[in-house]
Amino acid sequence: MRRRIGAALAVGLAVSLVAGCAPGPIEDDSPQEVQSMDPADFAGKTLTYMYFTDGPDEQATRDLVAQFEQQYDVTVDLEILPYADMVTSTLNRLSGGNAPDVARLTSLTDFRDDLLELDPYLGDDYADQFLPGPLEAVRSDDGALLAVPSDLTMNGPFVNLDLFERAGVPVPEKWTWDEMIAAATQVKEATGTPYAFAMDKSGHRLSTVLSEYGTYLLGPDGNALDVDTAVEALQPLVDMMADDDMPADFWLGSGSRYAGANEIFLSGDAPVYLSGNWQVAQFAKNAGFSWAVAPNPCAEQCGGFPGGKFMAAFRESENPALAAEFLRFMNDTEHQETFVATAGALSTRKDLSETGVTYADPVTQTAMDTFRADLLITPEAGFASNANPAFAAAATDLVEAVSLVVSGQTDLRSALTTLDGQIDDLVAELDR
């Protein structure tokens, strides 16, 4: 059994669901057909959903939960927690024998031994509805489905169009990293903004840069970091912070914890900001200037770096069949489209990725279409890296490595060489 790392770090022959029926519980681990249960059999039961919100998704979730309650005559206790408390609170409930039925997660690493295998409840072919990239993160070692990928995120650069226009600098349809930095620096010099470039303090965002230069922290088989390539990729960021073209104090101000640079962008202090699609809703509402999402810059390859959220049920749930049906309901075509359109997220479903999603306003639509276009050219290796159980811990170590360089305690090559060994140790720890 895989050991748990801290928060930083086919059963059965299934048959398809038939109209009007939901799957029934599995009594043991022996191969067997999925039993059918009439939805009326769920009536009167209660489901606990542990949830964190990114903002606009909360009301969409409440509305969908209300629909589920009405359709199945059940009660869903929606327990909303701060994102920072989600892993610890869930682990505490599991260790206390008070498992939630369902939880929203950004990683399965801390919970894999506790998750309900969904194939016997949803069917062996259920996963075929979803894109292959997001599915990499939700399979057990034996290939069982442990969670449903509920929405995708994609990293990418936001640009302040007003500042670019004042500087007389065009925003191209495609650019390299060198071209993006040069354009941002030109805008800074022409407009007098404090910085040229801002980026969230995040190993995930740094992984965007690594990916575009052709290397990753992790792959399917473990450590995938090429130190030489990583030095080439990250040295421009270190140089910008040394030259005060990127805020070094911001990077050093929160230890190894994530920090978003969205306020720097919203205040007009940087013309280019590397973040992700979850910022679209607040920028559409709060930005006092014209802005847009630009394509990710290319180096060795193009595209961004993926992330996302997952909905998972727990083996110790008192109502596993109801929990599985809730996951199915929330992630069918209609309901997932409602959620991602409101939340400003990207769909994990094949059908919605092909047809696209209609968002609330033209600015949001254009921004999300740009993220979607980058998603379609994002290398599969990015999904594999993000799906590796050691990614979260390795990403934290990457942030700490860059922080040591920015603070002058070491050089970039030395920091990344040390990181290379740390990744080996993390992989070995997870394989025990």
Secondary structure, 3 states (H helix, E strand, C coil): CCCCCCCCCCCCECCCCCCCCEECCCCCCCCCECCEECHHHHCCCEEEEEECCCCCHHHHHHHHHHHHHHHHCCEEEEEECCHHHHHHHHHHHHHCCCCCCEEEECCCCCCHHHECCCHHHHCCCHHHHECHHHHHHHECCCCCECCEEEEEEEEEEEEEHHHHHHHCCCCCCCCEHHHHHHHHHHHHHHHCCCCCEEECECHHHHHHHHHHHCCCCEECCEECCCHHHHHHHHHHHHHHHHCCCCCHHHHHCCCCCCECCHHHHHCCCCCEEEEEHHHHHHHHHHCCCCEEECCCCECCCCCCCEEEEEEEEECCCCCHHHHHHHHHHHCCHHHHHHHHHHHCCECCEHHHHHHCCCCCCHHHHHHHHHHHHHHHCCCHHHHHHHHCCCHHHHHHHHHHHHHHHHCCCCCHHHHHHHHHHHHHHHHHHHHC
